[in-house]
C-alpha cells in the first residue's frame, strides 16, 4: 500500500510539473506571437498552434489533478446533509458516474486520435494526433485520480467538523 501511495504521489507530481511547464510555454509562445505580429510586423506561424496545443494538454492534465484533489467530485451540500453511511454511498455513486464518463471519454478520444493520425498541423509540421491524444491520456490519468481519491476512504463533512 505504501508503494502505491508513493507511486500515486510521484505520478501526480510529474503531471503537475508537466502541466505547469505547458502553461508556461503557452504564455511565452502567446507573448512571442503578439510581439512578432505587432512589434516586428512579421507574424509567427508556429506560436499560435503551439499555444493552442499546449493549453489543451494543460487543461487535460489539470483536470486529472483536480480529480485527484477531489475538487470535481464534490456534491458538498448533499454530502454534508447525509449521514456517514449514506455519504459514502453517495461517493460510490459519484465514482460510478465519473468512471463511466471518463471511460467513454477515453474511448472516444482514442477513436478521434486514431482518425486524425494522418492530418498535420502545417505550422508545426507535426501530426494533429499529438494534440488529440491529450484527451485519452488526460481521461486515463483522471480515471486513476478518481479511483485513488475514492480509495482513500470516506470524507469528513463540514457538519462533522462543527
N, C-alpha and C positions, 0 to 999 in steps of 0.2 A: 504493500500500500504506500509506503514511504517513497518507493521508486516511482510509482505512478504520479504521486504528488509532485515530486521533483521534475518529472518529465512534463507534467502539466504546466508548472511554473516556467520552465525553460522554453517550452513551445510558445506560450503566450507572451513571454518577454521578447522573444525573437519576432513574433508577429507585430508587437507594439513598435519595436525598433524599425522594422521594415515599413510599417505604415507611416511612422514619423518621417523617415527618410524620403518616402514617396511624396508626402505633403511638402517637404522642404524643396524637393526638386520641382514640384509643380509651381511653387511660388517663384522660384528662381527662373524657371522657363517662362512663366507668365510675365514676370518683370522684364526679362530679356525681350519678349515679344513686343511689349509696349515701347521699350527703348528702341528696338530696331525699327519699328513702324513709324514712330512719331519723332524720334530724335535723329536717327540715322537715315530715315526715309528709305529703308530697304527691308521690307517685311521678311521675317523668317518663316520658312515653310514648315520646319520641324517642331517649333516650340509650341504651337497651338495643339498639334496632335499629341505631343508628349504630355502637355499639361492635362489634357482630357483623359488620356490613358492612365496617368499616374493618379489622378483624382478618383477614377473608377476603382482602381486597385486599392487605394487608401480607404475608400468607403467600404468595400467588401471586407477588407481586413479589420476595419474599425467596427463593423457590425459584429464580427466574431468576438472582438474584445468587449463590446457592450454586453453580448450574451454571457460571456464568462463572468462578468461582474453582476449579472442578474438584472441589469438595467432595463432589458426589454421583456423580462418575464414577469414583471410585477403586475399584479392586479391588486394593488396595495389596499384599496378601500375594502374590497370584498375579502381579501386575505385577512385583514385586521379584524373584521367583523365575525369571522368564523372561529369556532373553537379549534384547538390543536389538531384533532384527527381530521376534521373537515378541511382545515387549511392545507394539510399535507395532501389530501385527496385533490384539492384544487391545483396544487403544484404538479401532481401526476397528470391531471387533465391538460394543464398548460403544456407540460412536457410532450404529451401525445400530439397535441395540435401543432406545436412548433417543430417537433421532429418530423411530422408528416409533411409540413410545408417545406422545411429545409431539404428533405429527401427529394421532394418534387422539384425544387429549385436546382438541386444538384443534377438531376436527370435532364431537365430542360436546358440548363446551362451547358451541360456536356454535349447535348444534341446541337445546340447553337454553335458551340465552339467547333464541332466536327464539320458542320455545314459551311462555315466560312473559312476553313483552313487554307483555301487557295486564293482568297482575296487578300490584297495587300494594302497597306497604308502607304501611298506613294511618297509622302513627305518623310516617313521614317524608314522606308524600304524594308518593311517587316510585315509579316502576316497579321491580319487583324485578329486572328485567333488568339494572339498573345494578350489582347485586351479582353476578349470574350471569356477566356479561361479563368479570369478573375471571379466569374460567377460561380462555377462549380467548386473552385478552390475555397473561396470565401464561405460557401454554403457548407462544405465539409468541415472546415475549421469551426464554423458556427455550431454544427452538429456536435462536434467534440466538446465545445464550450458549454453548450446547453446540458449535455449529459454530465459533464464534470460538475457544473453548478448544482444540478439536481442531486447528484450522488453525495454532495457534502451534507445533505440531510435537511431537516426542517428549519425553516427560518423563524426568527423571533419577530413577532409583530409589534407594532407601536403600542398596542394595548397591553401586551405582556410587559412592556417596559414602564408602564405608568404605575 
